[in-house]
Amino acid sequence: MLLHGVAGQSYTLQMSTSLSSTNWTKLFITNNAATNSFYVTNPNATNSARFYRFLIGP
């Protein structure tokens, strides 16, 4: 995935197998991203459905 944001901001990528889930799993956390866009991959992804969301902050 290619993320666009603000350099210097921290972001958290979360994953769930259901959009209605209240239990999202943290996959990746940036600490003050060096650029305003960057690629993120999920090396543990399977062929089953997954949903991702990005949050501002850790």
N, C-alpha and C positions, 0 to 999 in steps of 0.2 A: 504494500500500500504506500502511496505517496501522501505524506502529511504536509499541510501548509499551515503555518502558524506565525509566531513572533519569536525572533531570535532573543535568547535570554530568558524565555518562559519555560517552565517545567510542564510536562504533559504525562498523562497516564493512559496506556492502552489497556482496555479490558475486553474479555471475551465471554460469551455465554452461548448455550445451545438453544435458548429460548428468549425471545424479546420480552416476554412478561416476567422473566426471572428476576428475583431480588438478590440473587447470589451470582455476581459477576466475578470472574477470575482475573487478577492482574497479570498481564503478560509482559509489559514493558513500561519502564518509567524513565523519562529523560530528566536530567538535572541541568537546567539552564541550557537549552538547545543552542548550539553554536550558529545555526543558520535558520532561515525562515521556512525551509522545506527539507524533508529528509524521508528516506525510505525505511519502512519497517516490515519485517517478514515474521511469520509464525512458523518456525521449523517443526513444530509438533502438530501442525494442522493435518486433519484427515479429510476424507471425502464426505464426511457427514456435514450437515448444515451447522454453521457457526455465525454468530453475529458479533460485531466489534463496535466499540465506542471509544472515543477519546475524551478525556477530561482534562481541564486545565488544573495543574497542580499535581502533587504526588498523592 
